[in-house]
Amino acid sequence: MHPSQALRGTIRCMYQVILTMRPRSESGRGARISHAVGILLLLFLTPPTIAQTTIEFWHSHSPVEETIDALAEAFNESQGDYRVIPRYIGNYREGAIKLIAALGADNQPVLFDAEVTVFPRLVEEGTLLDLSDLAAGLAPEMVSDFFPALWQYGELQGGRYGLPWDMAVPVLFYNATAFRQLGIEVPKDWDAFEAAAARLTTRQTTGFIDVTAAFLFEMMVMSRGGQIVTDDGMPNFDSPEAIESLELLMRLADERHSLVRSFGELEAALVDFVRTKGMMAFASIGFWPQGQRYTIAFEAGAAPIPNSGDATVPLVEGQLVVVKGASEEERQGAFAFWRFLMEPEHIKTWVEASFYLPPRRSAVPLLEPWYAEDPNRRAGLDQIEHAAPRPRIGAYAIWQGYLEEAIELSLKRGVAAEVALREAQQRAESEVR
């Protein structure tokens, strides 16, 4: 029942009580009723002050900040119990640092957008609230409507700590104009990719912009059927699939068919692509809106990554989580906001702005006209059935730094792939013992 309806019911009850009061005289009865009616009219005409629970929501999505604000405002207007206040706090790494600094303080958020490698560490450290009981209240047909990989990602250590919303997969971005002029087909395997990079390289440009981010290296390993971390949580950095992947990247760098950028130079890599310093690059499909800020003098394309058959592709980006210290009302409100975001029409609004994956199958038909306008938009969706989690142990938030350092040692200093990866493996193993 809406609070205003409850108030009207209370007023009616009060009025009935007044009417049944035994009067001492007719005149006294009339005066009492007139006075009571005046009070009740004042109560009825004065808007009630309803205490709303504030849900502070920290996120890392600057390019689509207006869409997030609009969705929050729509939720706020749809009910009177909660008020969501979104706040952009920097990229995922900056956001994690700010969250850690705010834990236990008055300014910590209720709802937080946790990057998928930070998410397991937050769970292990007891930083998040379990949402299992709330998820158990979802209709079975709603749960079965989620794409399995996206729904299962939030389940960890026997609980439900994460909620899907802003998940994506890596895709191949490419200069479609150059591909068409040279008659090059979009590569579907790594041999074709290496050949395309060679053909696209000229004195003015390179065929490939290689960003040494851990998730992109994981992508290459997984595309070969390998794992960067084993099922029992052990580092697997020097596996045959990992060595083969890094040796490919080394060949491209040695032959000047690639331009190497560190993860911290991601923005510079985008500029390189826009300025045609490189003709191909891998990035999350969610990077597309950020690229739209630039004027591009060529046709850009997006396609699934090179893949060996049924091999998997890593799920990237974030999970919505509720931070420990939130009250029960705040926890309930955060979950209610997520339920609102999961309505198919709201998923449609979100995906069209962000290019992220639709968490629910029922939203896909609503998105089909948008996908049909530009087939590049489907590059992420076309891989959703092969999507798989990135390593889901807290230690990997540290280990991935060792992996990125190993990649740069090989690409920038010429250290053999097996040697560099073995060193990263030993560093990670030393923390397991």
N, C-alpha and C positions, 0 to 999 in steps of 0.2 A: 504493500500500500504506500502511495506517495505521502510524504509528511503532511501536505495540505489537506489531504483527505482525512487523515487521522485527526487533525485539528478540528475539522468540521464535525466529525463524529463526537469529539469531546464536548464541543459547544452544544450540540443537540442534547447530549446527556445532562449537561449542567442546567440547561433550560428546563428540561423535564423535571429535574429535582426541585427547582424553584417553584414551578407550577403546583407541585404536590405539597408544598409547605403549608401547614395549618395557620391561617391568619388570625390575628386577634380582632381585627375589624376589616370591613370591606375597604375602607379608605387606606388602612395600613397595607392591605394586600395589594392594592393598586399601586401604591407608592413603591413597594418592594419590587413588584414586577417591572415597573418603569425603570427603576434604578438598575435592575439586573439586565434588562434589555439593552440599556445604554452601554454597560460593561461588555456584554457579549458582542454587540455591534463593533465596539472598539477593537476587541480581540479579533474578530472576523475580518475587519477591514485592514488591520495592520499586518503586513507581510511577516511571517514567522522567520526568525533567525535560526537557520539550520546549520549546525556545525558540520563542515565538510572535512574529511580526512585528506590531507595533502600528500600527494605521491610525487616526490622529487625523482626525476628520471634523467640519468646521465647517459649520453650516447656519443658516438664518434662519427657522425654522418653529416659533415658540413655541406656537401653538395645538395643534399635533399632535406636540409633543416626546415625549410618552409613546409614541406609535406608532412614532416613529423609534427610540427606545431599545429598544422591544420587538423591532423588526425586526433591529436590530444584535445584540441578545442571541441571537435565534434563529439568526442567521448564525454567531455565535461558538460556539454549541453544536453547529452542524452539521459543524464541521471543527476541526482542531487546529493549523493553520498560521498563522492570522491572528486578531487581536483588534481589532475596530472599536470605537472610543470616540467616540460622537457628542458634540458640544458646541454648544449654542445661543449665538450670538455677536451677537445683535441683528438688526435688519432688514437688507435687502440693502445699503443705503448704509453703514450702520455696519459691516457685515461686510467690505465692500470696503476700508474704511479700516483695519480691524484686520489684514486680510491684507497690505496694503502695508507696514504697520508691522512685521509679523512676517517678511517675506521675508528669507531668509538667516540668520535666527536659529534657535535651538534649538527654539523653540516654534511654528514654522510648521506648518500642517496638511499632511497628505498628500492628503486628499480635501477639496475645497471646493465649496460650492454657489454658483456664480457667476451673478449676475443677468445677463440676456441682453444688456444694453448694456455691461456691464463685461466680459463674456466676450471680445468681439473685441479689446478693448484689451489684455487679458492675453495673448492669442495674439500680437498684434503686438509686444508688448514682450518676448516670449520667456519668459514667466513660467510657462507650462504645458508639460507633457510630451505628446508625440504618442502616441496610443494606437492608431494605425493597424494595427500588427502584431497587437495583441491582438484588435481588431475583425475582422481578416481571418480569424481562427480561428473565428469564429461560423459555425454551420451556415447555409447559404443560406436554408433555410426559416424560420429565426429572423429573419434580416434582413428578409426579405420580409413578415414578420408585423408589423413596425413600421408605424405610420402614417407615410407618407413625409415629411411636413413635420417631424415630431418627430425622425425619425432623421437627416434631412439637416441639421438645425440645427447639429449638432456638428462638421460638416465645414467647415473654413476653411483657406485658404492651402495647399491640397493635402494637408492632414492631418486626422486625427480627434482633436480636442482636447476635445470635449464629449460627454457621454452623457446621453440623455433620462431624466428621472425626474419632476421637479416642474415640468411645463409646463402652462399654462392659457391661456384666452382671456378677454377682457372679456365681460361679460353685462350685461343690464339688470336691476337689482333694482327691484322696485316694491311698493307697498302694495296687495296684492291685495284687501283688504277695501274700501278706498276705490274701487278700480276697479270692483268689483262693485256697490257702492252707487250709483255714478254711471253705471253702464252703459257704461263705457269699455273698449274692447278694447285689448289689448296692442299698442302701435304697431309696425308692420313697416317703416315708412319714416320719413324725417325730417319730412315734413309732418304725418303723424299724431302723431309725437312732440311737435312744437311745439304742436299743437292740444290734446293730452292735458295738457301742462304748464299751459296756460292754464286748462283746465277744473278742474284739481286745485288751483289756487291759490285761497286764501281769505285772510281777515284773519289767521288763525292759522298758516297754513302756505304753503309754496311748492310748485310742482309738481315742481321738479327741484333736486337738490343737485349743483352743478357743481364737481367737483374738477379743478383746473388742472394735472393731471399730463400729461406729454408723451405717455405711451402711450395715454391716453384721447383726446387730440387726434389722434394717429396713427390711432386707430381710426375717428374720424369721417372723416378724409381717405381712408383705405383703403376705407371703406364706400361712398365715392363713386367709387371706381376710381382714386384718386390715390396718389401716393407722397410721403412727407416727405423722402426722400433718393432720388436717382436711382440707376439700376442701375450707373452708373459712379462712385458714391460722392460725388456733389455734393449740397449742401443744396438743398432744393426747397420752402423754407418759404412762399414767396409764390406758390405755384401757385394756379390758379383754385379747385381743390378745397379748398385750405387756407383761402383767403379766404372762400369760401362757408361753410365750417364755423365759422369764428370769427364771421362776421356773424350766424349763427344764434344762437350763444351770447350775442352782444351784445344781440340783440333780447330774448332771454329775461331777461337781466339788467336791461335798460332798463325792461322792462314789469313787473319784479318777479315774474316767474314762476320765477326761480331764486335759489338761495342759493349764493354763490361761496365756495369754500374752496380754499386752496392745497394742494399735495401734502403739505406738512408738517402740515396739519390733517386728515389722513386719518382719524385716530381721532375727531376732533371731528365729521367728516362722518358717521361711523357712528352716533355718538350722536344727531346731528340726525335721521337716518333712523329710528332706534329710537323717538325721542320725537315722531315725526310732524311735524317741522319741514320735512320735504321728503318728497315721495311717490315720487320716482324718483331713481335714481343709477346710475352706471356704475362697475363695479369688476371685478377678476378674480374668476372663479368660486371661486378659492382663498380668497377673503375670507369665504366662507360660514361656515367653522368659527369664525372670530374673532367673527362676529356672534352665534353661538350662546351666547356668554358672557353676553349680555344677555337680560333678560326683555322679550319683545316682545308687546304687547297687541293685535296685529293679525296677520292672515295675510300673510306675506311671499312674494313670488313672484320667480322668475328666468326670464329669457327671452333668446333671441338678440338681438343688437343690431339696430337698424334698418339695413337694408341694401338697396342698389340691385341686386337680382338676384344675379349671381354674383361680386360684389365680395368682396375678402378681409377677413380679420379678423386682427389681430396676435397672434402667440404671445408670451406674457409669462411672467414668473417666472424660472426658472433652468436652468442646466446643471451637471452634476457634472463636475468637472475634477480632474486630478492636478497638484499644484504642483511645479515644477522644484526639484530638490534632494532629492526622494524617491528612495530606493534602488530597485533593480530589484525587490527583494522587496516593497517597499511599493507600487510601481506594480502589480505582479501581484496583490497583496492587495486594492487598491482596485478593480481591475477584477473580481476574483472576487466582491466584495461587491455591485457593481452587477449582475453576472450573477444573483446571488441575488435582488436586488430585482426583477429582470425576470421572475421566474417568475410565471405568471398568478395563482396564488393569493396571492402577495405583492403584486402589483399591485392585486388586489381589496382586500386589507387597507388598502393605502395610499390608494386612491381613496375608499373609504368613509369614511376619517378626514379626508382633506384636500380632497375634491371636485375634485382635479386631473384632467387628462385621462389616460386609460389609454394608455400608450405602445404597447401591442401589441393587435392586433385579437382575439387569442385570449383576452384577459382580459374582453372585452365580454360574452360569454354568461354568465360568472360574475357579472357585475355587474347583469344584467338584472333580477333580483328586487329589488335595491336601487333601481335606477332606477324600477321600476314602483311602489314604495311612495310615491314622490313625484316626479311628472314634472318639477318644478323642477330636480331634480338633473341632468337631461339638457341643460340650457341650454348647457353647454360642449361636451359631446359632439356635439350637433346642429350645431355650427359647425366641427368638426374637419377636415372635408374642404375647407373654405375658409380654413383657417389658413395664415398666411404669416409669414416672419421679420420681426422689427423690423430697423431699419438695422444692418448687421453690419460697421461700420467703427469703429475705436477712437475716432476723433474725436467720434462721436455721443454718447459719454458726457459730453462737455463741451457740445456743441451743444444737447442737449435742455434744458439750463439756460437758454440764450438763448430757446428756444422758449417755455418756461414763463413767462419774464419778459415776453415779448411778449403772451401770452394775458392775463396779469394787467394789463398796461398798458391793454389794450382794455376788459377787464371792470370794472376798478376805477377807471380814470382816464378812460375814454371815448376813448382814442386809436383812430383809425380802424383797422379790421382790416388793410387793405392797408399802411398806414404802419407799424404795429407789426411785422407779419410781414416787411416789407421790411428793417427795421432788424435784426431777428434774422438774416435772410438775409445781410446785409452783414457782420455780425459773424462768422458761420460761414465765409463766403467768404474773409475776411481771413486765416483760419488755413490755408486750402488753398494760397494763393499762396506 
